[in-house]
């Protein structure tokens, strides 16, 4: 997840965290490319799987769902069908945290 989360932080820093004078738009482009490369690997890993490891939810899924949710907000998983399906499964869990449940409701409503 560190390979996926790091580019997201770079995007955030150069989009709104850094003062405008320190933002580097070209770094956003590079970070998006780096994220896409790593997301493609994870997307392939998820083929035929419901969870990151094993046959049940683990802490790896909690961390992954958080990072993939963040990436989804940036439209970075649009070309990753396995990750989109994975995120939908994580949103749909009956015990999903409220934030995830609310996001799933917005997705289902087409918002």
N, C-alpha and C positions, 0 to 999 in steps of 0.2 A: 504494500500500500504506500510505502514511502516513495516509490517511483511514480505513483499516480498523484499523491497529495502534493508533492513538491511543486510540480508545474501549476497546480491550482493556486497555491500560495503566491507564486510569481505573477500569475494573472491578476490576482486580487491586489497585490502590492502595486502593480503598474496600472491598474484600473482606478483604484480609489483609495488605497491606504497611503501611498506616498504622496507628498505634496506634488502638485501638478508639474512643477519645474523638474522634478526628479523622475517622472514617469517616462518609461521607454516603450513606446508602442511596438517597436520591433521585438522586444523581449516577450510581449504577449503572443506574437505570432510564433516565435520559437517555442514558448511554453505549450501552446496549443498543439504544435507538431509533436513535441515530446510526449504529451499526454496521449495523443492519438496512437503513437507507436506502442506505448505500454498497454493502453486499453485494448488494442487489437490482440495482444498476447493473452490478456485476461479473458477477452471475449472467446477466443479459441479454447482456452482452458475450461470455460463454462459449458461447452458443448456436451450435452448429455448429462449434465450435473444440475442438481437443485441447490447445492451448497458449495462453498469454496473448498472445504475439505470434508470427506466422509459423507455419511448419510443423514446427518442431522445438523441443526444450527449450532455454530460455535461462536466464540468471541471473534474469530476471523470474519464471520458474516456481519457482525455488528459494526466492526471497523470498516469493512468493505462497503456495506450499505450506506454508511455516512459519507464516504468519499465518492461513491457513485452517485448519490443524491446530489451532492455539491456539483459534480461534473454535469449532471443532467440539467441543473439550473443554468449552466453555461452552454447547453446544447452540444456538449462534447461527446455524448454517447449516441448521437443520432444514427451513426453508422455501425453501431454495435448491437445487433439484435439480441444476442445472449445476455448482455448486460442490461438492456432495457427490460427483458423478460425477468431477469433476476431481481431488478429493482421493483418491478410490479409484484413479484412474489413476496418480497420483504415488506412492501407497503400493505399487502393484503393480509399479513399475519394478524390474527385476532388480538394478540398482545403487543402489537407494534406501538412504539412510543407515539404519543399524541401528535407530534409534529409530522411524523411519517403518515399517520392515519389521515390527517388534514390534507397533506399534499396529495395522497392517493385520491381523496374525495374530489379535490380540484381537478386532477387528471381525468377522473371518471366523468366529471361534469363538463369536460372539454374546455376548462379555463386555462 
